[in-house]
């Protein structure tokens, strides 16, 4: 983190003096000059087309990193042979349309609030990061061009609503996936200015705080004054380069970051300690549970898009990646390690949003990079399987309690209504009220229309 203070003529020369262009200062990063340990803040105002009422809409994307087993959770095959159906039994739910695994009893009690899409698939490599990029952007990255995350697109087209950033990732960006591929949690061809705000902290820890949102008296009056003077230097540079697009972008990003750093609204949104203990415990006093609670607080405070990474990597912790052999867990390992935490936090989030009147305008999209192999492997696990998996959606105009699409008798391939990554991302855009004619400044200056995804939203979810 940079923490230089620009008090002396030498500092000013380093920042904006002769021989240093405004572009070079941008490369250092206005936010880093402020001492902020976060990506550049999104400052673009609405620049696309959206349907009436879109300003009220938000999205919480829960990304189930690791690839949950659809066959053991959401698309069970109780009549299949034992090596297909696995060790768990289905249970009845509040929806007449589907059953769920016994591992998800809280999901079962609110099954009328969400709908399943059981026919998802993609043709990417069966490696985690290939699925991460496709499911979060709708596209496979080719030719060195990285497409923007759905949250970056929504932020670019709809702009910010408050002092808070429009797109936040909790608790931090995804780690390594094994394929050495970009994971899709970035602004892509929209540029670094459209990267998300990554919390980079565990909200379940007793000393949780966001250091860059400390109130001015804790930052220190002298430090804050020096940062204000640094802002004045930047403003002077803006006047010199006011015709430059880079100047406009820097000015907007700088002021947005400074506004957030000193914003009481931003500090309050992240103040989990203000929540009653009973509410925090309802979500679960673990990293994922507290991220779900924080996501509710952020949406309530005006953040448009929050992505929650259920896990951070498949290498250093037990996740949905149930290969069976160590260091991974088995299918049965989900029963005690992963599912109770996930079931509790998800159900608390949906119920809390509903009780607060936020669910109708907040899409909760549960996605993952792929499913698991139809046949249990010799180690008692299942391996990567992008050919068929389940996602599910609640809120944001979605009608709950239904199933879209079907898999074949062993959950190996879609049997009806195949759904690809572009369809899923288009569904998120549809819920947010983005018009099909909305467009982005694409690679090479060519307009990139949302319809360039070549897909349609899953309209059956909303009708």
Secondary structure, 3 states (H helix, E strand, C coil): CCCCCCCCHHHHHHHHCCCCCHHHHHHHCHHHHCCCCCCCCCCCCCCCCECCCHHHCEEEEEECCCCCCHHHHCCCCCCCCHHHHCCCCEECCCCCCCCEECCCHHHHHCCCCEEEEEEECCCCCCCHHHHHHHHHHCCCCECCECCCCHHHHHHHHHCCCCCCCCEEEECCCCCCCCCCCCCCCCCHHHCHHHCCEECCCCCCCCCCCCHHHCCHHHHCHHHHHHHHHHHHHHHHHHHHCCCCHHHHHHHHHHHHHHHHHCCHHHHHHCCHHHCCHHHHHHHCCCHHHHHHHHHHHHHHCCCCEEEEECCCCCCCCCCCCCCCCCCCCCCCHHHHCCHHHHHHHHHHHHHHHHHCCCHHHEEEEEECCCEECCCCCCCCCCCEECCCEEEEEECCCCCCCCEECEECCCCCCEEECCECHHHHHHHHHHHCCECCCCEEECHHHCEEEHHHHCCCCCHHHCC
